[in-house]
Amino acid sequence: MKIDWIAEMFAALRDCGENISIVFGEERAPAADGKPRWFELPHDRYDGVSGLAHLLADGGAAPGRLPEWRGERFTPWRGLRGLSSVLDALPVRRQRWKSAFHWTRPVAFLPVGQRLAWRLFTPGETARIAAAARAAGVTVNSYLLCHLDRAVAAELVAPGAARRWMVPVNLRGAVTRPSVQAPHMSFLAVDLEGDAAPQAVQQRVDRLKRRGCHWGMWLMLHLGRLLGKEGMRKDIRKRERQKHGVTGMFSNLGSWHVDGAGSWLFCPAISRVYPVGAGCVTMNGRMALAIQLHEALGRDLHCTWSLLNTWSDACLPQPAHARLEVVS
């Protein structure tokens, strides 16, 4: 049986004690307890896009054609050319945190409601966020990442420390995979320093794409075959002993329009290597943000909610009449 080495990467993380579940939440109508209905899907079988599509179809909604990469298809030449631009992401990198990072703390596999914070915006609020991104001359993705980075830098990261965000790129339509639901994502490693403005974030992302980093990372994700199954697990454990880590993962599933779908939430899986997980999805005009933190950070749910509130409040500009009232 042919091994899917991308799926094997996540399976290796699970074997090393990590929770590789992608989190989704559905709000069809106001629940008695005010909480969404939670779902968890394993990352070795799904990515965020295919996981959401699976849950929508399972609930009777027709998600239609899945979002696809707009542009050229992957070729070995593009992969090799892009690989040279991601080599700086390979060496051990140590993220500096405000407080101690507990590398050996086991994952508790807590219920979603005990580890995740979320916010569901109204259609009007969602439109204001999109308008703010346009006014700044950036994509919604870069706008959200900018404010997420600022919140994490202020609350979790050591003063003056640089941050690195892994940002998934959906390559459906550009790569060949064993199945529609199999993970189709590559990544951009976005390095930020100081108080990065939205335009600076956009410039970093655009530069990485021009250099073909997403193609290089896609090729690199398949190099697990050079290590073998046990070698992948040994490498993960070795890097943990060396305290290798980035800041976190920010994943945006984009804007979906699906008849009959309720409001949805999404958050990517986390690990010791990327201990901050932040997700966004916009379903039928309503954007949702969510955050979860790895146990190794040693923070409680109150910290997660504080971070979520700081991020979401910064993303949502005040309406014009509210600003006038403050000025007056």
Stockholm file with secondary structure:
# STOCKHOLM 1.0

chainA/1-328         MKIDWIAEMFAALRDCGENISIVFGEERAPAADGKPRWFELPHDRYDGVSGLAHLLADGGAAPGRLPEWRGERFTPWRGLRGLSSVLDALPVRRQRWKSAFHWTRPVAFLPVGQRLAWRLFTPGETARIAAAARAAGVTVNSYLLCHLDRAVAAELVAPGAARRWMVPVNLRGAVTRPSVQAPHMSFLAVDLEGDAAPQAVQQRVDRLKRRGCHWGMWLMLHLGRLLGKEGMRKDIRKRERQKHGVTGMFSNLGSWHVDGAGSWLFCPAISRVYPVGAGCVTMNGRMALAIQLHEALGRDLHCTWSLLNTWSDACLPQPAHARLEVVS
#=GR chainA/1-328 SS CCCCHHHHHHHHHHHTTCCCEEEEEEESSCCTTSCCEEEEEETTTCCHHHHHHHHHHHTTCCCCSCCCCCSCCCCHHHHHHHHTTSGGGSSCCCCCBSSCCCTTCCCCCCCGGGTEEEEECCHHHHHHHHHHHHHHTSCHHHHHHHHHHHHHHHHTBCTTCCEEEEEEEECBTTBCCSSSSSCCEEEEEEEECSSCCHHHHHHHHHHHHHTTHHHHHHHHHTTHHHHHHHHHHHHHHHHHHTTCCCSEEEEEEEEECCTTCCEEEEECCCCSSSCEEEEEEEETTEEEEEEEECGGGCCCHHHHHHHHHHHHHHHSCCCHHHHHHHHC
#=GC SS_cons         CCCCHHHHHHHHHHHTTCCCEEEEEEESSCCTTSCCEEEEEETTTCCHHHHHHHHHHHTTCCCCSCCCCCSCCCCHHHHHHHHTTSGGGSSCCCCCBSSCCCTTCCCCCCCGGGTEEEEECCHHHHHHHHHHHHHHTSCHHHHHHHHHHHHHHHHTBCTTCCEEEEEEEECBTTBCCSSSSSCCEEEEEEEECSSCCHHHHHHHHHHHHHTTHHHHHHHHHTTHHHHHHHHHHHHHHHHHHTTCCCSEEEEEEEEECCTTCCEEEEECCCCSSSCEEEEEEEETTEEEEEEEECGGGCCCHHHHHHHHHHHHHHHSCCCHHHHHHHHC
//
